[in-house]
Amino acid sequence: MQPSQRLSKIPPYLFAELERKISARRAEGADVISLGIGDPDRPTPPLIVEAAQEALTEPETHQYPTNRGRQDFREAVCDFYQRRFDVTLDPAHEVIPAIGAKEAIFNLNLAFLDPGDYALAADPGYPIYTAGPWLVGAEPVLMALDPERGFTPDLEHIDESVLQRAKLMYLNYPNNPTGAVAPEGFFEHVVEFARANDVLVVHDNAYSETTYDSYTAPSFLATPGAKDVGIEVFSLSKGYNMTGWRCAVVVGNAEAVETYWRLKTNIDSGLFEAVQLAGVAALSPDADAEVAAMKELYRGRRDLVCEALRAIGVHVTPPRATIYVWAPVPQGFASSVEYCEHVLERTDVVISPGSAYGPSGEGWFRISLTTPEHRLQQAVERLGSLA
Ligand SMILES: Cc1ncc(COP(=O)(O)O)c(C=O)c1O
């Protein structure tokens, strides 16, 4: 049996060897602590769970949802965008529910790319920005996120031949894996670039609700002109501890939102209505205190990890957002994979090699803050023993 050529183009899974080693250590009885995956460990806040419980008892939620989504869900998204980002959205034309951001991002490739087209993808970046274009027969073109430029791409120096074939551009701030936030003026620059080159911007807004030190993350759509050139994928996964629920939205440019909807009507049958009603509860002001408490929890964990890294000589900049610490691989290691394997072998702590997120991630590693305090404390103590 042969997988499709498209599937074969996806680069080999860099975590595979690390996972084999983790399994081997666990089989030997080792107490392995994983700081690898970014999946919130805290439960979904009770007010969201209760809204879903109530919705489950309503038979109207048991049938096929429409791909447009419930009116009350779309209105709740618009109210949230107005209240939180000062962005006005039209619930009839500028909002469509998605079965998680990952679904939306993959399907946007199907909706907008033909064979031979390019998608500009942040490097390092969330892997679907590159796998998505390959899987639809198009091609990703990597845009290196330069630490010297605050982990933004150099839009001035993208090859003319690339620009002619580029139809989509994936960006993500606050950023996974680097923890960077969009520098002042950057989104304005993106809007100009997209307008000049007729590229649809897809801004992946997965981490706007997890910010620290009085930083508040904006929506890309708050940038003047952004709605003319772009859409935003807003996910409830991380900010509301809802990764398993699969709840996100695609918002912004009405023509692009409509195109995404048209594609989806051919592929899936929409977002479970009980999940949409849970989303209404999550996006209401009633959940603000829960979001604030999660920020405080992660801030404490971030400080714990950054202090421990500094103590072993790793020069780390504490992130102002996201659930990740992105740090340079210490001297003496040939690659980020080699360093992560060394840490695993010596301490039974799992951290992610930067190269797993793209070639520009080489030389860095990522620590996820989604581990309960006592385990994180143990992990940093073990890291300390490396000094
Ligand atoms: C940048 C980014 N976008 C999207 C996602 C996935 O979001 P969802 O759970 O809504 O599919 C992740 C998950 O790690 C992510 O890091």
PDBQT file of the ligand as one rigid body, heavy atoms in Angstrom, charges set to zero:
ROOT
HETATM    1  C1  LIG A 401      -0.311  28.471  16.853  1.00  0.00    +0.000 C 
HETATM    2  C2  LIG A 401      -1.356  27.429  17.068  1.00  0.00    +0.000 A 
HETATM    3  N1  LIG A 401      -2.476  27.462  16.348  1.00  0.00    +0.000 NA
HETATM    4  C3  LIG A 401      -3.448  26.567  16.511  1.00  0.00    +0.000 A 
HETATM    5  C4  LIG A 401      -3.317  25.535  17.418  1.00  0.00    +0.000 A 
HETATM    6  C5  LIG A 401      -4.407  24.517  17.549  1.00  0.00    +0.000 C 
HETATM    7  O1  LIG A 401      -5.611  25.098  17.925  1.00  0.00    +0.000 OA
HETATM    8  P1  LIG A 401      -6.924  24.212  17.973  1.00  0.00    +0.000 P 
HETATM    9  O2  LIG A 401      -6.870  23.378  19.212  1.00  0.00    +0.000 OA
HETATM   10  O3  LIG A 401      -8.026  25.211  17.985  1.00  0.00    +0.000 OA
HETATM   11  O4  LIG A 401      -6.942  23.350  16.740  1.00  0.00    +0.000 OA
HETATM   12  C6  LIG A 401      -2.155  25.433  18.177  1.00  0.00    +0.000 A 
HETATM   13  C7  LIG A 401      -1.968  24.311  19.110  1.00  0.00    +0.000 C 
HETATM   14  O5  LIG A 401      -0.935  24.078  19.667  1.00  0.00    +0.000 OA
HETATM   15  C8  LIG A 401      -1.152  26.403  18.003  1.00  0.00    +0.000 A 
HETATM   16  O6  LIG A 401      -0.027  26.370  18.712  1.00  0.00    +0.000 OA
ENDROOT
TORSDOF 0
